[in-house]
Amino acid sequence: MNTNDYLIRRETPQDFRAVEELIREAFWNVYRPGCSEHYVMHVLRDDPAFIPELDFVMEQNGRLIGQNMFMHTIIQADDGREVPVLTMGPICITPALKRRGLGKILLEYSIGKAAGLGFGAVLFEGNIDFYGKSGFDYASRFGIRYHDLPEDADASFFLCKELIPGYLDDVTGVYLTPQGYYADDADVDAFDRSFPPKRKEKLPGQIFE
């Protein structure tokens, strides 16, 4: 895809380090002091659930400015079925270019590619104020529960979008996060030491220690 001054294409091995640097800049001190998302991306590329055909970068004037990727996962349905679905991310735009509509362009392009490959639904953790503009809704409205979350807990972070209309009509159950998203803090710290030093800060709005 090439429109105006940006390009969306598949990630290549030559992009790996630059993408990890981009993710690190985008997520640093956002959800926790420092971040783990760049390490997660590093290890997920070798995960059997990773989907290379749905691993995208966004360029502007030859510089990487955004990325998104998808993973296979399942809903463990209440009737015993394992319903295949996608999860997504990390997804980001370089901090200097946020709030210019580029994230929405990247999101909708990559979701369109996933739909074109025949996948039925995407579930992930995100902000409804942003993702709702691209057709996501609370997963609870589809009868899908987030694993290990108490029934009375706030699940407003857990979102869903059907890519095939009606795909989840007869499904209720529990969504399972791929194990590759769970990063050990020691492994994250060891990986992060290969990047230029950055100051970790505890900031208002962070959700992890």
ABEGO torsion letter per residue (X at the ends): XBBEABBBBBBBAAAAAAAAAAAAAAABGAABBEBAAAAAAAAAAABAABBAAABBBBBBGGBBABBBBBBBBBBBBAAGBBBBBBBBOBBBBBAAABGAGAAAAAAAAAAAAAAAAGBABBBBBBBAAAAAAAGBBBAAAAGBBBBGBBAABBAAABBBBBABBGAAAABBEBBBBBAAABBBAAAAAAAAAABBBBBBBBBBGBABX
